[in-house]
Amino acid sequence: MTLTNPSAAAFGVYIHWPFCLSKCPYCDFNSHVRHGGIDESRYVKAFLREIETTAARVPGRTVSTIFFGGGTPSLMNPATVSAILDGIAKHWSVAPDAEVTLEANPTSVEADRFRGFRTAGVNRVSLGVQALDDRSLKELGRLHTAEEALKAVGIARSVFDRYSFDLIYARPGQSTQDWSKELNRAIAEAAEHLSLYQLTIEADTPFFALHASGKLVTPNDDISRDLYDVTQEVCDKSGLSAYEISNHARAGAQCRHNLVYWRGDDYAGIGPGAHGRLEQDGRRYATATEKRPESWLMRVESLGHGIIVDDVLTREERADEYLLMGLRLAEGIDPKRYAAIAGRPLDDKRIAILRAEGAVETTSAGHLRVTQAAFPILDAVVADLAA
């Protein structure tokens, strides 16, 4: 059953570049180190082939956002980025105001490529700064210094109209005073957008083993909550309010590509380990490609795509996704859209209980959203509403 009008909605294209110079000890993303180098031209051909196949599956769409993620896309040659963007434009229409973001590490080598990326068509860059002190950067396994990061931010400012950078907080031994000082310094460098993530210990990472053995001690729940509260307070005072649980922006400066995910619009996932959501013939498909780069490459060369998961989502699954993603946003979700997807409305009694507890509220637009005070327990709120 068709529940949306794909041609009228935002449509994003996500490009996953899976290679890094080193693997950060906290990272569980699909990223790989290849000391022997890679055949970049061969990968370009595979990206273009998978774009062609995906466009044949969902033709006639207008691309509103493109996002190069990873891995470390700034390790790509600007000519590679240009070729991929040309391939997207060859098979789909691209909106004149399309947002084209590229994730980058703030090393001097990669910053030197920024002008090449801008010429290729990138108009927004997202920098993985992660911390503004050298000791923390070393502990996080980052290859840049704080000074180098700030220089890269300065170069981004001079090259791109829009830029953002990431910071990780709730790091070992971090106090609210230290974080407040670091955050204010970051805001002084940020034009319009910051992504601020609490450090989480993910399975199958070096940090997980260190944490399990007691060699890595992270802030307890009370301190983590204090650090979250400081984050909101400092950002709000500076005009960078949270539009999503971990993302802060000035009015109109939100990352439009990430909004595609959180609002439940369609996006194509291209590259090793990329995920997608595609509306096709009245059904919504969840796609995922082979994670290992070399295996993905061979699949694309033989089949035209690297997809290994291609599932039709049930109404319940779609509704759960809409809740899970949409309630991350300060704007919340549209209960009428939820009812159209799920085939049933949200439970008014559960909403009333959560409202009485101060966990949810209704906006002037009629959307249901999680209150700022309840964002730290977002998963519990979502689980309650989805039950």
N, C-alpha and C positions, 0 to 999 in steps of 0.2 A: 504494500500500500504506500503510495506516495504521500509523504507528510511534509515535504518542503518543495520549493521550486528551485532546483539547482541552478538554473540559468540566472536567477535573480540574486543569489546569495554570493558571499565572498568565496573565493577559491584560491587556495594556497598551493605552492609547490615547495616541498622540502627536499633539499639535496644533502645527502650525508657523505661527507668526506671522512673516512675512518682512520686516517693516519695521524700519529703524533710523534714528536721527537722523543718523548718519554712518557711513561704512564704515572699519573699522579696517584699517591697512595690512598686517596679517598674516593677515587673515581670508579664507578661501575658502568660507565657508558661504553658503547661499542666502539672502542678505540684500540688501535694496534700500532706497535713500533716495528718498523722494518729497517734494520740497520744496513741492509744490502741495497736499499733504494727500491723504487717502484717504477714501473713502466707507465708514466703518466699519460702518454698518448693513447695507450691501450685502454686505460680507464676512461678517458674522455669518450672514446668510441662506444664503450659500454654504457656510459651515462646517456649518450645521445640515443642509443638503441632502446634503452628502457623508457626514456621520455617518449619516443615514437610509439612504442607499444601501449603505454598508458594513455596517451592522447587518442589512440584509435579506440580505446575502451570507453573513454568519456570525452567525446569530441565536442567542439563548439563551446567550450567553457572560456571565460575571460579570467585570466590570472590577475589577481589583485595583490598578492604578496608572494615573494620568493625568499627562502631562507637557506643559506649555506651553513650547516652545522656539522658537528663532528664529535671526536676527532678535532683536528686543527685545520680548518679550511684556509687559513692564511698561509699555510705551507704550499698551497697550490700556486702554480704559475698564473699570473693575471690572464694570460691567453687561454688557459683552461676555463677560467670563470667566464670569459667572453664567449667561448665556444658553447658552453652549456646554456648561457642566456640566449644565444642565437638559436639553439636547438629548441628551447621552450617557446620562443617567439615564432618559430617555424611551424609548430604544430598546434599552438593555441594562440588566441588573441591575448595581448598583454595590455592591461589598462594603462593609459598615459601617466597616471599618478601611482603606478605600482610601487610598493615598498620592496626594496631589494636589500636584504641584510646579510652580512657575512660575519661570522664569529672569528675573532683573531686573538692570538696571544700577544701581549704587549712587549715583545722583544724588539730590539733595534733592527734586526734583520727583517722581521715581518712588517714592521712599521714602514720600512723602505719600500714595501710593495703597495702601500695604501693608494698612491696616486695611480698606479696601474689598475688596481681594482676599481677605482672611481671611473677611470676611462672605460673600463669594461662594462660598466653599467650599475655597479653597486652604489647605492645612495645612503646606506646606513651601516654602521659597523658596531659590533658588540664585543667589547674587550674583556678578556678573562683576567682581570687584575687580581682579584681574590683577597688581597691584603695590602696594606700600605706601610708595613714594617718588614724589614729584611728577615728577622728571626722567624716570623710567622710564615713568610714565603718559603723559607728553607724547610720548615717543618711540613708544609703542605706539598713539598716536592716541586715547587714552581722553579722555572729556569731563569726568571727575570728578577731584578731588584726593584725596590719601590721607586727609586729615582728613574730607572729605565721605564717602568710602567707609566709614570706621570709624564715622561717625555713622549711616550707613545700616545697618551691621551691628548697631549698638545698637538701632535701631528694629525691625529684624527679630527680634532677640532678645526684645523686649518684646511682639511681636505674634504670632509663630509659635512653636509648640512645637519645631519642627525647622527648621534653616536650615544652609546651607553656603555657602562661597564659593570662587572659583577664584583661583589665582595662576599666573603664567607665570614659569618660571625658565630658566636658560641664556640670559639676555639679553646683549646686547653689553656687554662689559667687566665682567660680574658675576663676583665672586670667591666662593669657597666661604665665606669669612668673612662677606661681605655677605649671602649667601643664608641662612646659618645664623641670623644675627641677625634678618633679615626673617621667616624661617619661624617662629622662636620667638615673635616678636611676633604673627604671624598665629594661632598655636596658642592664645595667650592670649585671643584674641577668638573662637575657634571653639569651639562647644559640643561638636559630635560628628562633624563631617565636613569634609574639605577635598579639593578637586580640584586637583592640582598637575601642570601640564603643561610639558614641555620645549618651548621655542620651536622650531617647525619652519618652514622656509621653503617655502611652498606656491607652486606655479606659478600664474601669472595674478594675482598680488597685487603691490602696490607694493614690498613687502619683497623679492620675488623679483628684481625688476629692480635694486634697490639692492644686493642681495647679489651678483648676477652682475657688477655693475660695480665691486665692491670698496668701495662706499661704506657697506655694512653688514657688519660683521665680527662673527660669532657665535663663541662658544667652540669650540675644537677638540674632537675626540672624547675626548681624555684629560681635559680640563677638564669636559666635559659628563658624563663618567662619574663624576668626582669630585663634581660637583653632585648627580647622582642618588644616589650613596652617602650624601652628607650628608643628603639628603631622607629616606632610609630611616632613618638613624640617629636624627635629631632626632625624627621622627614616632614611631618605635618607643618611644623613651624617654618620650614624652608620652602613650602609650596610643592613638595614632592609627595603627595598623598599616595597611599597604596591603592592601586586599582585592581590588584590581584594580591594574594596572600604574601608573595615574595617580590612583587614588582611595584616600583614607585615611579610616578611620572607627573610632569606638569600637565595642565589641561590640554588635551589634544595631542599629546606626545606619546601616547601608549604604543607599544609594539603591536602593530596591526596584524602581523603574522601570528603571534601567540594568541591574539584574540580570536583568530580563526579556530584554533583548537578549543579554547575555553567556551566559545559560543556555540560549538557543535556544528560548524560549517565543514565543507568538504576540503580535503587536501590530498595531494598525491605525494607518496613517499618514494623517492628515487635514491638508489645507492645502497651499499651494504648495511643491513640492519635497519633500514628506514621503515617506518610505519605510515599507513595511509587510511583515510576514510573516504569512500567514494560512493556517491548515489548513482545507481545504474539500474535502469528498467524498474524503477519504483522500489528498489531494495538498497539498503546501506551495507556496504562491504567493509570489513576490517581487514586490511592487508599488512603483511610484513615480509620483508625480503631476507634472504640468507645473510647471516651476520659476518661470517668469515670472508674477508675481501676476495681472496683468490677463488673461493668456491662460488661466490656471487658472480665474479667475473666470468667464470666458465659457464654458469647457468645462463647468463645474459647472452653470451656469444652463441650458445646452442639453442636457447628457447626464446630469446628476445626480451626476457625479463628475469629477475632474480626472486620472484615471489615464491614463498614457501607456505604462507598462511593467507587464505582468501575466503574468509568466513562471512556468511550472511548473518547480520546481527538481528536477534529477536527484538520485539517491541520492549520487553523487559530490559534487555541489555542496553538498548538505545536510551531508554529512560534513565537507567542507572548511570550511564556515561554522562548524560546531560546534567544530572544532579551533581555528580562527582566533579565535573569540570566547571560547570556554570557557577556553583556555589563558591568556587575559589575567587570569583570576581566580586568587587565591591558593588557592582550593578545588580548582582544576583541573577535569578532565573525568572522566566515568564511562566507562571503556573498554568496558563492556558496552553502554552506550547508543550509543557510537560504532559498535560492531559491528552493532547493530540498524539504525542509520541507513545505514551504508555497505554492509551485506551482507557484510562481511569484518572481521576483527579488525585492530587495529594490528599493525605488524610488530615482533615481539618482539626481533629482532636489532637493529633501529634503536633501540628503547627501551633495550636493554642498552648499546649504544655511548654513547647520550646520558647514561645514568645513570652510566657509568664516567667520563664527562667532567664530571660534576657539573652537568649542565644540567637534568635532570629527576629527580623522586623520586615515590614512591608514598606517599599519605597513609594514616592509620589507617583511613579510610573506604574505602580501595581506589581512590581517585581518582589519576589521573596529573596531576602539576602541574609547572610550570617552577619551578626554584629561584630564590630571590631574586637570587642572583649572576648568573643567566642571563637575567633579565628584560630587560636592555638588548639582548640578541640574540634576543628573542622571535620575530621574523619568521623568522630562520634556523632556529630549533628547529621552528616550525610547518611550514616548507617541507620539512624533513627527514622529519618524521613523516607528512606528506601524500604524499610521493613514492611 
